[in-house]
Amino acid sequence: MKIRIAIEREYDLSDDSIFYDDDPFFEDNIEQYTIEQRSELLINRFLEDIDTLVIHNEVADVVSVTYEEN
């Protein structure tokens, strides 16, 4: 048996509104942001979320656990 322990977030790369807070230049340059650049912004946001969870001792609240048979 395997156990998967994860902290996950799901984002829609086509939702431009989620990037406005992460990058002040995004709104004026939407067409210039590639999928890779959008992904990088979201990865940085995810890492900041994890840091915030650790600081506030809230990691256990967002962890998911899945058991998998071999």
N, C-alpha and C positions, 0 to 999 in steps of 0.2 A: 504494500500500500504506500502511496505517496501522499504528501500533504503540500498544498500550494497556499502560501501565505502572501497576500498582495495588498498593496495600496494602489488603487486605480482611479484614473480620471478619464473621461471621454469628452472629446471636443469635436466640433464640426468645423473643419478647415474652411468651409465655404461661408461660414457666418462671420462676415467682416466685423460686426459689432464687438466681438470678443477681443479684438486686438487693439481697440482704441485706448484702453487704459495701459496696455503694455508698451506701446510705442507712440510717442506724441507725433511722429511724422507719418504714421500709417494712413490716416484719413486722406491726406493730401497726395499720397503715393501708392494707393491700393494696387494699381495695375503692375507695379514694379516688384511686388512681393511674390516670390516663388513659393512653391509648396515647402521647400526646404527651409526657407526663411520663416514662414509661418509656423512650421514645426518647431524650429529653434525657439521662437517666442513662447510657444506653449510648453516646451520642455523647461525653459527657465521659470515659467509660472508654476509648473508642477513642482520643481525643486524648491521654490519659495514657499509653496503650500506645505510641503513636507517639513521644511525648517520651522514654519509657524506652528505646525502640529506638535513638533518636538518641544519647542519653547513653552507651549501651553499644556504640555503633557496630555495631548488628545489623540495620540497615535492609535491607541487601542480602540477608539471610537470609529475609526475608518478602515480598519484592517478587515479583509475578507479571507475566509478560510474555506478551501475546497479539498475534499478527500478524493483521491483517484485510485481505483484498483489497478494493479499491474496487469 
